[in-house]
Amino acid sequence: MTQVTSATPAIGAPAPLTGGMLWVAALMLAAANFIAVLNMTIANVAVPGIAGGLGAAASQGTWVITSYAVGEAITVPLTGWLAARFGSVRVFVASMILFGIFSILCGISNSLGLLVVARVFQGLCGGPLMPLSQTLLMRIFPKEKAGAAIGLWSMTTLVAPVVGPILGGWLVDDYTWNWVFLINAPIAIGFGLYAWKLLKRYTDVPVRNPFDVVGLILLVIWVAALQLVLDEGKNLDWFASNQIVALSIVAVIGFAAFLIWELHEKHPVVDLRVFRHRGFNAAVLTITVAYAAFFGVSVLTPLWLQSFMSYTATDAGLATAWTGVTALVVAPLVASSKRDPRLLVFFGVLWMGLVTLWRTIANTDMAFWDIAIPLAVMGFALPFFFIPTTAIALGSVEEREMDSAAGLMNFLRTLAGAAATSIVTTVWANQTTRNHAELVGVVDQDRSVRTMMEHGGMTPDAINQAIDYLITTQSGMLSTNQVMTGIAVMFIVAASIIWLAPKPTRTIEPGAGGH
């Protein structure tokens, strides 16, 4: 597997971190990535509570989710430019502290407008945390421990979306919606301040390149438009809405203009030239497709459990959490493997596809462990997918491109998660409606069920409600299995894509991600 080596400090610089302090730094960097990814999903279950508490409609409450996603999506691809301009350590520490400050502003907001604005800035600060936590880990860890560091970071990326709804549901149920945001503050501000003390020895010299104003404006326009399409499409009935059509046109034209400008700009705000590396392209495409499939499973499972299996948000979260538990067990073994990383990725993603196929035979009589065990089995495969694909992607680019490559990789992964959420929930809802219409025409054609209920003393209205409940539950179950089949196919396709990458032949050199 691709190895990562540590940064070599400049002459006269303090010695690199060692022992316990090294792992304290790793914990802080992993925590930064964790809270950034966590906030993509933690507020989802809190929207009704937030809307009610602030006197807004539930449809308006969804802007709490959209605003964060837009802010984050804008700054993730800017990470490379920000790190070069101001230094990766400075950007990381500033982003961490500001993330905590804007989390406090979110928590004390007394109007929806203020909350949405604070969430935009929270997302803007959270964006750089994902790629910079990754590249800084690679810089501070020595070669023999780098695999474990990548494994730790990778697990926070995969576990955080699962933990988000559990933690959000618990905070809303037992406390108030404000704590969904306030809980970030002590972690972000405390770790941010301490991170400077530990990491300032790795501070790099900023590069004062000209500011690509046009590129930044085009990036903000097309990313914001695309994110709004993905977040609001389902609520507005997609292309039946003039608003979605207009936003889609803006996104397409803006993206085309951005692409042309950045490829011809001498000092681009986003370095798209990293896509000239075949290994990076194949690894990122694998991550994008597989993560979209994984996010689809992560969104659909609790949605089905709460909508049709009478699970609370907390119970649904506990069932899905087993994916993360087993992933943590296997991660150290994968991180230290010396096998061809392409083989590890193929095995892991294919495993996830096969487990998803196993889940297509689910039924409404399943108990908690009938649902949790397949999810736990899937968890064993997650490290085989995420750790080596990250190593292949970042091992395929030059040292100076590391921050840009990490930013673009995380940007595409984030967009994949947003797209998967919109598409999966839309297809699932539409398929449930379609299944319901078909079942209504075939259920109880001989009226035997209705006759049995009448003999039991039920009224006609009660009988109709009972039959409709059975039909609705089975419609949702059928829809869930049908969507899972499509997701399984996505996993299998993603497993095949990794073979487009050449076999890794070099390591990530000292100082990776620092310049």
C-alpha positions in Angstrom: 0.0 0.0 0.0 1.2 3.6 -0.6 3.2 4.8 2.3 3.3 8.4 3.6 6.3 10.0 5.1 6.6 12.9 7.5 7.7 16.4 7.0 11.3 17.3 7.6 11.5 20.5 9.7 13.7 23.3 8.5 17.1 23.9 10.1 16.7 25.5 13.4 13.1 24.5 13.7 11.7 22.7 16.8 12.0 18.9 16.6 9.0 17.0 15.2 6.3 15.8 17.5 6.9 12.4 19.0 5.2 10.0 21.4 2.0 11.1 23.2 2.1 14.6 21.8 2.0 13.2 18.2 -1.2 11.3 19.0 -2.7 14.3 20.8 -2.1 16.2 17.5 -3.6 13.4 15.5 -6.7 13.4 17.8 -7.2 17.1 17.3 -6.9 16.8 13.5 -9.2 13.9 13.4 -11.7 15.7 15.6 -11.6 18.7 13.2 -12.6 16.5 10.3 -15.2 14.7 12.4 -17.1 17.9 13.4 -16.9 19.3 9.9 -18.5 16.1 8.4 -20.8 15.6 11.5 -22.4 19.0 10.8 -23.5 17.8 7.4 -26.1 15.5 9.0 -26.5 16.4 12.7 -29.1 19.2 12.0 -31.2 17.0 9.7 -33.4 15.6 12.5 -33.5 18.9 14.3 -35.2 20.9 11.5 -38.8 20.5 12.9 -37.6 21.6 16.3 -35.6 24.5 14.9 -38.5 25.7 12.7 -41.0 25.5 15.6 -38.6 27.2 18.1 -38.0 30.1 15.7 -41.6 30.4 14.5 -40.8 29.4 10.9 -42.4 26.9 8.5 -40.8 23.4 8.3 -40.0 24.1 4.6 -38.0 27.2 5.6 -36.2 25.2 8.3 -34.4 23.1 5.6 -32.3 26.2 4.8 -30.4 25.4 8.0 -29.1 22.3 6.2 -28.7 24.0 2.8 -26.8 27.0 4.0 -24.1 24.9 5.7 -23.7 22.7 2.6 -23.4 25.7 0.3 -20.7 27.4 2.5 -18.7 24.2 2.9 -18.9 23.3 -0.8 -17.4 26.7 -1.7 -14.4 26.6 0.5 -13.4 22.9 0.2 -12.0 23.3 -3.3 -10.3 26.6 -2.3 -8.2 24.8 0.3 -5.1 24.6 -1.9 -5.1 28.3 -2.7 -5.8 29.3 0.9 -3.0 27.0 2.2 -0.5 28.4 -0.3 -1.6 32.0 0.4 -1.6 32.0 4.2 0.0 28.7 5.2 -1.8 25.4 5.9 -1.3 25.5 9.7 -2.6 29.1 10.0 -5.7 28.4 7.8 -6.4 25.2 9.8 -6.2 26.9 13.2 -8.2 30.0 12.1 -10.9 27.8 10.5 -11.1 25.7 13.6 -11.6 28.6 16.0 -14.0 30.5 13.7 -16.0 27.3 13.3 -16.5 27.2 17.1 -17.4 30.9 17.2 -20.0 30.6 14.4 -21.4 27.4 16.1 -22.1 29.6 19.2 -23.8 32.2 17.0 -25.9 29.4 15.5 -26.9 28.1 19.0 -27.9 31.5 20.3 -29.8 32.7 17.2 -33.2 34.1 17.8 -34.4 34.2 14.2 -34.2 31.9 11.2 -32.4 34.6 9.2 -29.6 34.9 11.7 -29.3 31.2 12.0 -29.0 30.7 8.3 -26.3 33.4 8.0 -24.3 31.9 10.9 -24.6 28.4 9.3 -23.2 29.8 6.0 -20.2 31.1 7.8 -19.9 27.9 9.8 -19.8 25.9 6.5 -17.2 28.3 5.0 -15.0 27.6 8.1 -15.7 23.9 8.1 -14.7 23.4 4.4 -10.9 23.7 4.8 -10.9 21.5 8.0 -11.5 18.3 6.0 -8.6 18.4 3.5 -6.2 20.2 5.8 -6.7 17.8 8.7 -5.8 15.1 6.2 -2.7 16.6 4.7 -1.4 17.9 8.1 -1.7 14.4 9.5 0.5 13.2 6.7 3.1 15.9 7.4 3.5 15.3 11.1 3.5 11.5 11.2 6.7 9.4 10.5 6.6 6.9 7.8 6.1 3.8 10.0 3.0 5.4 11.7 1.5 7.2 8.7 -0.9 4.3 7.8 -2.5 4.4 11.2 -2.9 8.2 10.9 -4.7 7.9 7.5 -6.9 5.1 9.0 -7.9 7.4 11.9 -8.8 10.2 9.6 -10.6 8.0 7.2 -12.8 6.5 9.9 -13.9 9.9 11.1 -15.1 10.7 7.6 -17.1 7.5 7.4 -18.5 7.4 11.0 -19.4 11.1 11.4 -22.4 10.9 8.9 -23.8 8.0 10.9 -23.3 9.5 14.3 -24.8 12.9 13.2 -28.5 11.8 13.2 -28.0 9.8 16.5 -26.4 12.7 18.3 -28.8 15.3 16.8 -31.9 13.2 17.7 -30.7 12.7 21.3 -29.9 16.4 21.8 -33.3 17.5 20.4 -35.3 14.8 22.3 -33.6 15.3 25.7 -32.5 19.0 25.5 -33.1 21.7 22.9 -32.1 22.3 19.3 -29.6 24.9 20.3 -27.2 22.2 21.6 -27.0 20.7 18.2 -24.7 23.7 17.4 -23.3 24.6 20.8 -21.8 21.2 21.3 -19.2 22.0 18.6 -17.9 25.1 20.3 -15.7 23.8 23.1 -14.1 21.2 20.8 -13.5 23.6 17.9 -12.2 26.6 20.0 -10.3 24.5 22.5 -8.6 22.2 20.0 -8.0 25.1 17.6 -6.1 27.1 20.2 -4.0 24.1 21.3 -3.4 23.1 17.7 -1.4 26.2 17.1 0.8 25.4 20.0 1.5 21.9 18.7 1.6 22.6 15.0 3.2 26.0 14.6 6.6 24.2 14.1 5.2 23.0 10.8 4.2 26.4 9.6 5.1 27.0 5.9 6.1 30.2 4.1 3.1 31.8 2.4 3.2 32.3 -1.4 1.9 35.7 -2.5 0.5 34.8 -5.9 -2.0 37.2 -7.6 -5.6 36.8 -6.4 -7.8 35.1 -9.0 -11.0 37.2 -8.4 -12.8 36.0 -11.5 -12.1 32.3 -10.7 -13.4 32.8 -7.2 -16.6 34.5 -8.3 -17.3 31.8 -10.9 -16.7 29.1 -8.3 -19.1 30.7 -5.8 -21.8 31.1 -8.5 -21.8 27.5 -9.9 -21.2 25.7 -6.6 -23.9 27.6 -4.8 -26.4 27.1 -7.7 -25.6 23.4 -7.9 -25.9 22.9 -4.1 -29.2 24.7 -4.1 -30.5 22.4 -6.9 -29.4 19.3 -4.9 -30.8 20.5 -1.6 -34.1 22.0 -2.8 -34.8 19.8 -5.9 -36.9 17.3 -4.0 -39.0 20.0 -2.2 -39.7 21.9 -5.4 -40.4 18.8 -7.6 -37.2 19.1 -9.5 -37.5 20.3 -13.1 -41.2 21.0 -12.8 -40.0 24.1 -10.9 -38.8 27.1 -12.8 -36.5 27.9 -9.9 -34.7 24.6 -10.2 -34.5 24.9 -14.0 -33.0 28.4 -13.6 -30.5 27.3 -11.0 -29.5 24.3 -13.1 -28.8 26.6 -16.1 -26.7 28.9 -13.9 -24.8 25.9 -12.5 -24.0 24.5 -16.0 -23.0 27.8 -17.6 -21.1 28.8 -14.4 -19.2 25.5 -14.3 -18.3 25.7 -18.0 -17.0 29.3 -17.6 -15.1 28.3 -14.4 -13.5 25.3 -16.2 -12.3 27.4 -19.1 -11.0 30.3 -17.0 -9.1 28.1 -14.4 -7.4 26.0 -17.1 -6.0 29.1 -18.7 -5.3 31.2 -15.6 -1.6 31.3 -14.6 -2.5 31.5 -10.9 -5.9 29.7 -10.6 -7.8 29.8 -7.3 -8.5 26.0 -7.9 -5.7 24.0 -9.4 -7.5 21.7 -11.9 -4.2 20.6 -13.3 -4.0 17.8 -10.7 -6.5 15.9 -12.9 -3.7 15.2 -15.4 -2.6 12.3 -13.1 -4.4 9.1 -14.1 -4.0 7.5 -10.6 -5.6 10.6 -9.0 -8.5 10.5 -11.5 -9.3 6.8 -11.0 -9.0 7.0 -7.2 -11.2 10.1 -7.0 -13.8 8.6 -9.3 -13.9 5.5 -7.2 -14.3 7.5 -4.0 -17.0 9.6 -5.6 -19.2 6.8 -6.8 -18.6 4.5 -3.8 -19.1 7.3 -1.3 -22.4 8.3 -3.1 -23.5 4.7 -2.7 -22.4 4.5 0.9 -24.1 7.9 1.7 -27.3 6.6 0.0 -27.3 3.6 2.3 -26.6 5.8 5.3 -29.5 8.1 4.5 -32.0 5.5 3.4 -31.6 3.0 6.3 -32.7 5.4 9.1 -35.4 6.9 6.9 -36.9 3.5 6.3 -36.6 2.5 10.0 -38.3 5.7 11.2 -41.0 5.9 8.5 -42.1 2.3 8.3 -40.6 0.3 11.2 -41.6 2.5 14.1 -38.0 3.2 15.2 -37.2 6.4 17.0 -34.3 8.6 15.6 -32.1 7.3 18.4 -32.9 3.6 17.9 -32.4 4.0 14.1 -29.1 5.6 14.8 -28.0 2.8 17.1 -28.8 0.2 14.4 -26.7 2.0 11.8 -23.9 2.8 14.2 -22.7 -0.8 14.0 -21.2 0.0 10.6 -18.8 2.4 12.3 -18.0 0.0 15.2 -16.7 -2.8 13.0 -14.9 -0.4 10.7 -12.8 0.9 13.6 -11.8 -2.7 14.4 -10.4 -3.4 10.9 -8.9 0.0 10.1 -5.5 -0.6 11.8 -5.0 -3.8 9.8 -5.8 -2.2 6.5 -3.6 0.8 7.2 -0.6 -1.4 7.8 -1.2 -3.7 4.8 1.6 -3.9 2.1 -0.6 -5.4 -0.6 -1.5 -3.6 -3.9 -3.9 -0.9 -2.7 -6.0 -1.4 -5.8 -6.7 -5.0 -4.8 -7.7 -3.8 -1.3 -10.1 -1.2 -2.7 -11.7 -3.7 -5.2 -12.2 -6.2 -2.4 -13.7 -3.6 0.0 -16.1 -1.9 -2.4 -17.2 -5.2 -3.9 -17.9 -6.5 -0.4 -20.0 -3.4 0.3 -22.0 -4.1 -2.9 -22.6 -7.8 -2.0 -23.8 -6.9 1.5 -26.1 -4.3 0.0 -27.5 -7.0 -2.3 -28.0 -9.2 0.8 -30.1 -6.3 2.3 -32.5 -6.4 -0.7 -34.4 -9.3 0.8 -35.3 -7.3 3.9 -38.9 -7.6 5.3 -41.0 -5.8 7.8 -40.8 -8.7 10.3 -37.1 -8.1 10.9 -35.9 -7.5 14.5 -33.2 -5.1 15.5 -30.3 -7.5 15.1 -31.6 -8.7 11.7 -31.1 -5.1 10.6 -27.9 -4.4 12.5 -25.9 -7.5 11.6 -25.7 -6.8 7.8 -24.7 -3.2 8.6 -22.0 -4.5 10.9 -20.7 -6.8 8.2 -20.6 -3.9 5.8 -18.5 -2.0 8.3 -15.6 -4.5 8.0 -15.3 -3.4 4.3 -15.2 0.4 4.8 -11.5 0.7 5.7 -10.6 -1.4 2.6 -12.4 1.2 0.5 -11.4 4.5 2.0 -7.9 4.2 3.3 -6.1 2.8 0.2 -8.1 5.0 -2.2 -6.9 8.1 -0.3 -3.4 6.8 -0.4 -3.6 6.2 -4.2 -5.1 9.6 -4.9 -2.6 11.6 -2.9 0.3 9.4 -3.9 -0.4 10.1 -7.5 0.2 13.9 -7.4 3.3 16.1 -6.8 4.2 17.4 -3.4 3.2 21.0 -4.2 -0.2 19.8 -5.4 -1.1 17.9 -2.2 -3.4 20.5 -0.6 -5.2 21.2 -3.9 -5.6 17.5 -4.6 -7.0 16.9 -1.1 -9.4 19.8 -1.4 -10.7 18.6 -4.8 -11.0 15.1 -3.5 -13.1 16.1 -0.5 -15.1 18.6 -2.6 -16.2 15.8 -5.0 -16.9 13.5 -2.1 -19.1 16.1 -0.5 -21.0 16.8 -3.7 -21.4 13.0 -4.1 -23.0 12.8 -0.7 -25.3 15.7 -1.4 -26.4 14.3 -4.8 -26.9 10.8 -3.3 -29.2 12.2 -0.6 -31.4 14.1 -3.0 -31.6 11.3 -5.6 -32.1 8.4 -3.1 -34.8 10.2 -1.1 -36.6 11.3 -4.3 -36.5 7.8 -6.0 -37.4 6.1 -2.8 -40.5 8.4 -2.2 -41.6 8.0 -5.9 -41.1 4.3 -5.9 -43.1 4.0 -2.6 -46.0 5.8 -4.2 -45.8 3.7 -7.3 -45.7 0.4 -5.3 -48.7 1.6 -3.2 -50.8 2.2 -6.4 -49.9 -1.2 -7.7 -50.6 -3.0 -4.4 -54.0 -1.3 -4.0 -55.2 -3.1 -7.1 -54.1 -6.6 -6.1 -54.4 -6.8 -2.3 -57.4 -8.6 -0.9 -59.1 -9.2 -4.3 -61.2 -12.0 -2.8 -62.1 -9.7 0.2 -61.1 -12.5 2.6 -59.1 -10.1 4.8 -61.9 -7.6 4.9 -64.4 -10.3 5.8 -62.2 -11.6 8.6 -61.9 -8.1 10.0 -65.7 -7.6 9.8 -66.3 -10.8 11.7 -63.8 -9.5 14.3 -66.1 -6.5 14.9 -64.1 -3.8 13.2 -65.9 -0.9 11.6 -65.6 -0.2 7.8 -63.4 2.9 8.5 -61.1 0.9 10.8 -60.8 -1.9 8.2 -59.9 0.6 5.5 -57.3 2.2 7.7 -55.8 -1.2 8.7 -55.5 -2.4 5.1 -54.1 1.0 3.9 -51.5 0.8 6.7 -50.4 -2.7 5.6 -50.2 -1.6 2.0 -48.2 1.5 2.9 -45.8 -0.4 5.0 -45.2 -3.0 2.4 -44.8 -0.3 -0.3 -42.1 1.3 1.7 -40.4 -2.0 2.2 -40.5 -2.9 -1.5 -39.2 0.6 -2.4 -36.3 0.2 0.1 -35.3 -3.1 -1.4 -35.5 -1.7 -5.0 -33.3 1.3 -4.2 -30.8 -1.0 -2.4 -30.5 -3.0 -5.6 -29.5 0.1 -7.5 -27.0 1.1 -4.8 -25.5 -2.4 -4.9 -24.9 -1.9 -8.6 -23.2 1.4 -7.9 -20.8 -0.3 -5.5 -19.9 -3.0 -8.0 -19.2 -0.4 -10.7 -17.1 1.6 -8.3 -15.1 -1.5 -7.5 -14.2 -1.9 -11.1 -13.2 1.7 -11.7 -10.1 1.4 -9.4 -8.4 -0.8 -11.9 -8.1 2.2 -14.2 -5.4 3.5 -11.8 -1.8 2.4 -12.5 -0.1 0.4 -9.7 1.4 2.9 -7.3 5.2 3.1 -7.7 6.2 5.9 -5.4 5.6 7.2 -1.9 4.3 10.6 -0.8 7.5 12.5 -0.2 8.5 14.4 3.0 6.6 17.7 3.3 3.6 16.3 1.5 0.7 18.7 1.7 2.8 21.5 3.0 3.5 23.5 -0.1 
